[in-house]
Amino acid sequence: MQTSLSRATRREHPVDVVERLAAANEWSFERDDQDEISISVSGSWADYHLAFTWLPDLETLHVGCAFDLKVPLRRRSETLELIAIANEQLWLGHFDLWTGQGVVMFRHAMLLTGGAQPTPQQCESILSSALIACERYYQAFQFVVWAGKSAREAIDSIMLETRGEA
């Protein structure tokens, strides 16, 4: 199979789009490298640390979103089970366990081959998807890691449907 290795010229660096979005929303961010920006966003349950990374060889904008939760070795297998259950329910992106650091991370990538440019709306949508997923499952990860619950118990506890009005 023959593939083209030519890279299209871009009128703007994809991470520049993300930087403008972060500045417009007054989010704390750092950009120490041309191809990466780190953004901190406060959620309801935790502070989330997002990294947008441009991967030029893949022509892909990758986002990783982590929260402060170290998974001890004794809870890793149950955490991996929870990740599998959560990933079955996600349409975009997925959770991973970075075993070296013991950190749960949400990841997603936007393919921009052929010189495609990300729009601010696309970048905001990918960031929003990451935050929504992390907010939705944060407590389940807490239940598994710190309360010793099974993955199924943790998922069931966060998926309670509220009925009626208060």
N, C-alpha and C positions, 0 to 999 in steps of 0.2 A: 504494500500500500504506500503510495507516494503522498506526502503532505507538503504543503507550502510552508516554508519557514520565514517568509517575508513578514515584516511587521509594518503595520500602517502607521503613518505619522499622525500624531494626536495634536489637536489644537490646544488642549489643556490637559495637564496631568490629572488623573482621576482623584488623587488624594487632595488636590486643590479644591475640588468640589466639596469634599467632606469637610475640609478646613473652614470653608465659608459657611457651611451648614452649622458647624460647631460654634463659630463666632456669632452667627445670627441668633442662635438659641442661648448664647451666653453660658455655654458649657465649658468647664475647665478642660483644657487640652494642651498637649505638648506635641511638637513635631520636631524631633531631633534628626530626622532622616527624610529625604525627599520622598521615599516610597512608603512611609508609615506615619500614622498619626494615632495618638492615644487620647481617648476621651473618657472623662469620668462623669457619670450621671447618677443622681440620687433616685432611688426607687422607693416603693412603699416598704419593702422588706430589707433592702440592703443598698449599698453603693455598688454600682456596676462599672467595670473597667473594660472599655471597648478598645480594640486595636483594629484599625483599617490598614491593610497592607496591600500595596500594589505589587503583583507578581508579573513582571514584564514578560518573562519567558512563556507564561501561560495566558497572558493578556487577561488577567483576572484580578478583581478587587475582592479580597478576602476580609471578612470581619470575624473577630473572635470576641466573645463577651464572657467575662469571668466575674465571679463574686467571691468574697472572702469566706472560703470554706475549704479547709484541708481535710481530706478523707483519710483517716488512719487505715493502716493495712488491714486491720481486723474487720473493717466495714466496706472494703473495696468490692468484694464479690456482690454484696447486696446493693451497693451503689451502681454497679454495672447492670444489675437486673433492673433497677429503677430507670436507668438511662435507656435501656432497651424498650421498656414500657412507654416511657415519655416519647421516644423517637417514633414509635408507631402512631402517635397522635399528632405529630407535627407534619405540616405540609411543606414548610420551607425550613431549611437548616436542620441541624441536629446537635445533640449534646455528645460530648466526648469526656473521657476521664484521662487527663494527662498524668500518666502513672508516675513519671519521674518526680513531679511536684505534688501529686495527689490532689490536683485541682480539677473541678468540674468546669467545663467551658462549653458555651454554645458557639457553633460555627456555621458560617454560610459563605457562599462565594457568588460573585456576579461575573459572568463570562462576558468579556468586552472585545471579542475578536474582530479583526478587520477594521480597527479604528473606531469602533463604537464608543460613544461618550456617555458616561453616566449622567443622569439628570439629578438635580437636587432632590426631586421627589423620589427617585429610585433610591438614593442614598438614605433619605429620611425613612423610607419604607423598610429598607433592610435593617437599619438601626432600630426602628420601632419593633420589627419582628423579633429581633434579638432580645430587646427589653421585655416584650410581652411574654416570650417563652420563659425567660429567667424569672420574671415576677410570678408567673403561673406555677412553676415547679420548685421555686426556692424553698418553700416550707416542706415539700416532700423530701427534698435532699436533707434538710435539717432533721426531719423525723427519722430518716434512715441513719444518718451519721451520729446524731447526738441523743436521740430517744431510743435507739436500738430497734426501731420498727422494721418490719419486712417491707420490701418494695411495694407489694400489693396493698398492705395496710396504709402505707404513706400515700399512694396514689388515691386510694379510696377516700382517705380523710380530706384531701384537697379538692376532690371532685363532688363534694356535697352540693346538691342543687337546692337553692332557696325557693320556697313556695309561699305564696300569699304575700301579704303586706304587713308591715309592722305598724 
